């Protein structure tokens, strides 16, 4: 672990050299693939030549190749044998994405990220007793492909767990056969039964699903605090959704000064970031030696047919960029759908600011997920509320009516005053987003938002109806259409 910290320090100091060497390795390795031959990777491309020759791709652009790989063809995008795919359901899209997982991406990206998370944590907390007990991780499930029995797919957490070395089973809980069950409600009961008997020292998972497990454990054991069940618990590693709105939720059931929280940026496409400092909520070190070459599209260029992309040495602080990656699994100039904002350029640290398809811009207000989560967090703090889930969408202008935003929020603990909650939500959005503020001036285009308190269980019931319980499935926070909001409101009975 000490040796790895030294390696991390090297790419902190020499980020551009590390990325340049990694780029050449990717190009060289893939030069004899079908894709590499098509775009002349054997010509020892420079980054600029690469950007000129290779188009920026989304999932649909790469799908013809990915479908062929799923059918069993090899050496199309990457030379190593592909036998696993990470199924990315993102925010419950009707169409799932199947992301190739190569042996290199598994070992040098996903596993390396997990090891580095531990290395960074031990470096921050050298007196840790983390290894005196077991780590509890909430995974998804996997299965054989319907297209080809030699291919398997599942949530990226399930793909990682299934391929872990056998010794790793000794330091984690629950057993693999339980962790990878696909019936969420049955799995959570089995997990409770098994894990309450273990000495759990760390947790990892998506905050929403982890909280549901912990809450069920308290119900079964009759305890008030999870540390009464696991007195040596000291770390929760979380990702997939912003933790800010859930922080109080976890503090209520993990009430202890010794409890630590570490954010990671681990997606189906790769492991990208780890929180490497204390007291920097949601801010992560961009990991530069994981077989991922990074480019960034300024958001004012995003809708262009051929947007300009920036390399790491060209980015600026506090601007939103769409993330573009080229990886050791054969994703080339691939838009993963996330937007990031740099909080530091030496070393390079980022915050996830949202999704390229999840925002509200019905009236030119350009509200992104980061704005929404900051506003929700402050409204909760001001009114003593604790949320479990939320979504929002525009209310379009009708005859004689102004437009606005409509929010559906499921509270774990209701605000002491819903009108005050709505006011703080609105005021915070105006503070953090000048476009929203301009549209709210004198209610010129946007009226004050409308907030509905959803009955408990609403979002879970909607996910259940969609067949999306558990794993890494997430609620769409913001949408420019009313589709999600109206579906969920119908489930809530509002």
MARTITOR-136136 format. One record per residue (C-alpha): x, y, z; residue in one letter. Coordinates in steps of 0.001 Angstrom, whole numbers, padded with zeros to 6 digits, always signed. Last residue first. Layout:
MARTITOR-136136
XYZA/...
//
This chain:
MARTITOR-136136
-050885+012100-005856X/-051418+008323-005722X/-047709+007665-005262X/-047597+005298-008251X/-049224+007984-010424X/-046708+010509-009099X/-043907+008149-010170X/-045210+007871-013739X/-045899+011617-013914X/-042403+012510-012754X/-040685+010030-015070X/-042477+011240-018220X/-042530+014967-017436X/-039813+015885-019912X/-036634+017889-019294X/-035692+015414-016607X/-034001+015719-013246X/-033153+013194-010546X/-033684+010015-012567X/-033818+007370-009800X/-030922+004945-009728X/-030377+001270-010421X/-027025+000023-009155X/-028130-003283-007718X/-031537-003307-006112X/-035043-003112-007566X/-035335-002364-011290X/-038235-004539-012451X/-040062-001378-013565X/-042942-001961-011148X/-040377-002582-008410X/-038626+000686-009273X/-041947+002520-008969X/-042708+000799-005668X/-039271+001741-004313X/-039872+005341-005345X/-043212+005532-003551X/-042195+003622-000407X/-043035+006452+001943X/-045765+008717+000625X/-044506+011523-001615X/-044203+015083-000335X/-045018+017376-003250X/-043002+020521-003971X/-044147+023249-006361X/-041405+025601-007513X/-041851+029380-007328X/-042925+030745-010716X/-040634+030729-013709X/-040701+033032-016711X/-041017+036559-015278X/-041696+035455-011704X/-040427+038902-010671X/-036917+037576-011330X/-037274+033781-011478X/-035925+033484-015030X/-032831+035470-014070X/-032289+033351-010955X/-032454+030120-012970X/-029819+031486-015337X/-027695+032674-012398X/-027556+029194-010850X/-026065+028735-007370X/-027878+031520-005525X/-031187+031172-007379X/-031193+027408-006775X/-030533+028149-003106X/-033476+030541-002885X/-035843+028020-004512X/-034889+025148-002209X/-034976+027531+000757X/-038527+028592-000135X/-039714+025034-000780X/-038430+023902+002633X/-040091+026938+004230X/-043412+025947+002627X/-042890+022335+003759X/-042445+023392+007411X/-040994+021003+009990X/-039636+019001+007079X/-040688+015316+007044X/-038153+012659+008041X/-037493+009832+005599X/-038896+012181+003018X/-039958+011207-000492X/-039711+014235-002737X/-041657+015002-005920X/-040630+018331-007386X/-042436+020475-009977X/-040546+023239-011715X/-042100+026339-013243X/-043919+027807-016188X/-046276+030746-016023X/-049991+030417-016563X/-052477+032414-018689X/-052670+029744-021365X/-050162+027092-020477X/-046471+027269-019748X/-044814+023937-019052X/-044319+022544-015579X/-040756+021286-015662X/-039459+018110-014022X/-038138+016981-010636X/-037176+013756-008886X/-036500+012869-005273X/-035366+010126-002920X/-034730+009261+000760X/-034855+012731+002241X/-034144+013992+005757X/-035818+017184+006953X/-034736+019383+009860X/-036090+022466+008090X/-032997+024518+007226X/-030687+021510+006849X/-033149+019792+004518X/-033487+022916+002372X/-029695+023170+002232X/-029308+019556+001020X/-032116+019872-001543X/-030520+023033-002991X/-027087+021403-003252X/-028619+018311-004861X/-030549+020360-007408X/-027566+022482-008431X/-025366+019371-008856X/-028107+017724-010938X/-028143+020539-013473X/-030530+023484-013861X/-030056+025085-017282X/-032593+027931-016798X/-033266+028492-020519X/-037014+027853-020097X/-037290+024060-020470X/-033704+023516-019375X/-034022+020890-016673X/-031168+018405-016428X/-030540+014705-016932X/-029238+013903-020416X/-025639+015077-019984X/-025617+013803-016416X/-024543+015789-013396X/-021814+017714-011601X/-019476+014897-010639X/-016730+016705-008724X/-013149+016620-009870X/-009564+016732-008670X/-006478+017109-010830X/-003419+017622-008655X/-002664+020411-009264X/-005678+021414-011352X/-008184+021543-008490X/-011992+021773-008285X/-012572+020499-011810X/-016218+020022-012807X/-017635+016816-014221X/-020489+015834-016527X/-021550+012231-016974X/-023056+010603-020087X/-020279+008114-020826X/-019261+009794-024060X/-016843+007345-025697X/-013736+008481-027526X/-012949+004785-028036X/-014345+002146-025646X/-012116-000848-026341X/-011729-002385-022873X/-008393-000682-022164X/-010175+002643-022427X/-010821+005836-024377X/-012961+008267-022403X/-015081+011385-022920X/-016513+013267-019910X/-018879+016164-020569X/-017367+019282-019038X/-018691+021835-016566X/-016427+024724-015666X/-015171+025400-012145X/-011458+025277-012912X/-010138+025080-016441X/-009239+022214-018766X/-006452+022393-021353X/-003764+020155-019771X/-006276+017306-019407X/-007119+017261-023100X/-009950+019340-024481X/-012567+018229-026980X/-014076+020399-029687X/-017543+019274-030669X/-018228+017781-034093X/-022019+017852-034470X/-022324+020531-031768X/-024673+019834-028850X/-021816+019537-026359X/-019910+022652-027374X/-021306+024982-024674X/-020799+022074-022269X/-017046+022042-022821X/-016189+018508-024015X/-013463+016751-022004X/-010948+014084-022935X/-009519+011344-020743X/-007393+008278-021494X/-008311+005314-019285X/-005915+002410-018669X/-006031+003001-014916X/-003055+005355-014632X/-004754+008756-014313X/-007068+008496-011310X/-008898+011814-010966X/-008721+012689-007262X/-012210+013157-005885X/-014350+015940-004426X/-017824+014902-003211X/-017071+016086+000358X/-013550+017369+000841X/-013115+017115+004625X/-010294+014603+004525X/-008410+014194+001270X/-008061+011429-001333X/-011647+010973-002498X/-011293+008457-005312X/-011925+008853-009044X/-012280+007116-012403X/-013127+003421-012120X/-014428+002219-015472X/-017249+001993-018002X/-019770+000464-015594X/-019024+003334-013230X/-016839+003785-010160X/-016363+007326-008884X/-015492+006864-005221X/-016521+008762-002089X/-015074+007984+001337X/-016974+008256+004619X/-015588+007737+008112X/-017331+006710+011338X/-015197+007388+014430X/-017311+010325+015595X/-020299+007998+015941X/-024023+008036+015164X/-024424+005575+012341X/-028239+005485+012197X/-028891+009239+012261X/-025567+010069+010619X/-026594+007932+007650X/-029789+009885+006950X/-027959+013139+007642X/-025542+012431+004802X/-028202+011323+002322X/-028773+014645+000497X/-025003+015209+000292X/-024045+011702-000873X/-024309+012277-004618X/-025312+009107-006437X/-023213+006276-007942X/-020703+006170-005051X/-020096+005207-001443X/-017337+003797+000729X/-018585+003583+004309X/-015862+003148+006915X/-015501+002564+010676X/-017596-000416+011804X/-015991-001947+014884X/-019151-001911+017048X/-021185-003766+014386X/-024678-004353+015786X/-024636-001552+018373X/-022757+000468+015756X/-025862+000220+013574X/-027678+002459+016064X/-031173+002132+017492X/-031234-001653+017897X/-034324-003875+017616X/-032311-006507+015763X/-034753-007022+012876X/-035757-003356+012504X/-032167-002144+012878X/-031011-004597+010193X/-033834-003428+007904X/-032625+000171+008235X/-029095-000914+007420X/-030235-002719+004257X/-032383+000202+003116X/-029494+002586+003793X/-027156+000530+001622X/-029675+000598-001222X/-029975+004388-001250X/-026303+005088-000499X/-024944+002947-003391X/-022399+000480-002053X/-019526-000201+000289X/-019490-000976+003984X/-016562-001462+006341X/-015691-003039+009702X/-018259-005853+009817X/-017631-008414+012557X/-020232-010924+011385X/-023407-012301+013009X/-025577-009414+011780X/-024225-010207+008295X/-025948-013538+007745X/-029605-012894+008590X/-029525-009338+007269X/-028028-010448+003969X/-030659-013181+003611X/-033456-010648+004176X/-031873-008226+001685X/-031520-010970-000912X/-035177-011999-000779X/-036252-008396-001415X/-033640-007888-004119X/-034334-011045-006117X/-031185-011274-008264X/-028952-013065-005777X/-025316-012026-006262X/-024448-011193-002653X/-026171-014377-001450X/-024219-016884-003563X/-021103-014749-003086X/-021093-015110+000675X/-022150-012015+002645X/-019573-010727+003527X/-015957-009957+002657X/-012485-010857+003915X/-012449-014615+003247X/-014059-014216-000184X/-011030-012177-001286X/-008859-015280-000986X/-010722-016813-003952X/-009583-014126-006374X/-012403-011746-007442X/-014103-012543-010753X/-017664-012941-009485X/-017341-009883-007263X/-016207-007600-010100X/-018933-008749-012497X/-021510-008381-009715X/-020416-004811-008940X/-020487-003998-012675X/-024130-005053-012771X/-024506-008131-014960X/-023388-009834-018150X/-022076-013181-019293X/-020889-014399-022695X/-020238-018014-023721X/-024008-018696-023798X/-024412-016197-026637X/-027437-014030-027388X/-029353-014746-024163X/-026233-013757-022265X/-025470-015755-019142X/-026391-014114-015856X/-025259-011515-013322X/-026528-009944-010101X/-026134-006709-008168X/-023785-006080-005310X/-024053-004743-001805X/-020673-004892-000125X/-019904-005752+003466X/-016211-005683+004345X/-014974-008011+007040X/-013080-007643+010288X/-009636-006896+011742X/-008573-005434+008413X/-010268-002078+009005X/-008530-001519+012335X/-007242+001869+011158X/-004329+003550+012938X/-002844+004807+009634X/-006027+006755+008803X/-005326+008922+005729X/-002716+006503+004323X/-004970+003581+005232X/-007806+005231+003311X/-005611+005972+000291X/-004368+002391+000132X/-007886+000994+000584X/-009244+003138-002248X/-006191+002204-004278X/-007004-001493-003971X/-010571-000921-005127X/-009443+001272-008010X/-006865-001305-009053X/-009601-003907-009147X/-011784-001802-011472X/-008990-000347-013629X/-005925-002523-014114X/-007474-005915-013325X/-010997-005645-014744X/-010023-003221-017496X/-007134-005484-018504X/-009220-008699-018498X/-011723-006873-020732X/-015152-005681-019584X/-017394-004674-022491X/-020306-002312-021658X/-023850-003530-022298X/-026375-000704-022167X/-029954-001227-021062X/-032843+000193-023046X/-035896+001355-021108X/-033695+003735-019194X/-033798+003131-015426X/-031289+005811-014458X/-028142+004028-015551X/-029178+000513-016554X/-025582-000349-017243X/-025002-004032-017815X/-021291-004695-017420X/-020241-007193-020073X/-018027-010240-019649X/-016336-012658-022066X/-014053-010324-024027X/-010809-011916-025213X/-008027-009367-025465X/-007400-007514-028740X/-009756-004526-028194X/-012388-002976-030484X/-012944-005830-032944X/-010453-008463-031798X/-013226-010946-030962X/-016549-012066-032413X/-018781-013977-029971X/-022313-012634-030457X/-021703-010106-027672X/-018668-008899-029651X/-020865-008421-032723X/-023386-006446-030679X/-020588-004278-029298X/-019370-003405-032799X/-022812-002353-034076X/-023404-000614-030702X/-020469+001781-030862X/-022412+004741-032275X/-025527+003880-030245X/-023483+003952-027049X/-022087+007408-027777X/-019080+008002-029938X/-016704+010885-030670X/-015260+010218-034101X/-011689+008990-034610X/-009570+010640-037284X/-009145+014248-036128X/-008972+013423-032418X/-006412+010665-033048X/-004361+013008-035226X/-004384+015550-032379X/-003388+012910-029817X/-000495+011807-032015X/-000956+008608-033941X/+001717+005948-034180X/+000616+005034-037732X/-000545+001598-036565X/-003689+003203-035107X/-004853+003856-038653X/-008555+004459-038026X/-009974+001340-039673X/-006993-000760-038613X/-007517+000108-034963X/-011244-000599-035174X/-010699-004044-036675X/-008030-004723-034077X/-004366-004709-035119X/-003534-001260-033671X/-005279-001918-030336X/-002183-002377-028147X/-000298+000484-029817X/-003174+002918-029455X/-003724+002054-025791X/-000003+002181-024983X/+000364+005550-026742X/-002489+007002-024691X/-001030+005624-021437X/+002299+007341-022139X/+000543+010674-022783X/-001658+010273-019672X/+001341+009648-017420X/+003310+012544-018952X/+000344+014864-018497X/-000223+013947-014867X/+003384+014264-013649X/+003130+015361-010002X/-000201+013707-009096X/+000795+010860-011390X/+003890+010259-009283X/+002063+010688-005960X/-000234+007848-006973X/+002824+005650-007596X/+004212+006511-004115X/+000821+005706-002592X/+001093+002341-004361X/+004384+001583-002639X/+002853+002386+000758X/+000000+000000+000000X/
//
